[in-house]
C-alpha cells in the first residue's frame, strides 16, 4: 500500500489501525490493518517504507485523516533469557498522529 492509497482509505474510514513496528537496526515499518487484510506501507520503490520515528510518521501523514495507531516492540530480552513460560507478546503502546507540540 502506498501513501495515496492510505490517504484514500483513511478518508473513507476504512483503516482500523496502523501498527508502527520497531525493528532491529533502529527503524520502523508501518503495517495497516483493514477489516479483512493487513498491508505494509510501501515507498515509491515498492519496498517497505523505512520510518525513523513516530515524528517521522506524523510528518509523512500530516494531511491524512486520523485513525488509531500503536507502537509495537517485541521484547527480545525475555525471548533470549527464557524467563517466562508460554508465549511472549509484544509491547503495544497507543499513540496519536496529532502533533506532539
C-alpha positions, 0 to 999 in steps of 0.5 A, a space after each residue: 500500500 502506498 501513501 495515496 492509497 492510505 490517504 484514500 482509505 483513511 478518508 473513507 474510514 476504512 483503516 482500523 489501525 496502523 501498527 508502527 513496528 520497531 525493528 532491529 537496526 533502529 527503524 520502523 515499518 508501518 503495517 495497516 490493518 483493514 477489516 479483512 487484510 493487513 498491508 505494509 506501507 510501501 515507498 515509491 520503490 515498492 519496498 517497505 517504507 523505512 520510518 525513523 520515528 513516530 515524528 517521522 510518521 506524523 510528518 509523512 501523514 500530516 494531511 491524512 485523516 486520523 485513525 488509531 495507531 500503536 507502537 509495537 516492540 517485541 521484547 527480545 530480552 525475555 525471548 533470549 533469557 527464557 524467563 517466562 513460560 508460554 508465549 511472549 507478546 509484544 509491547 503495544 503502546 497507543 499513540 496519536 498522529 496529532 502533533 506532539 507540540 
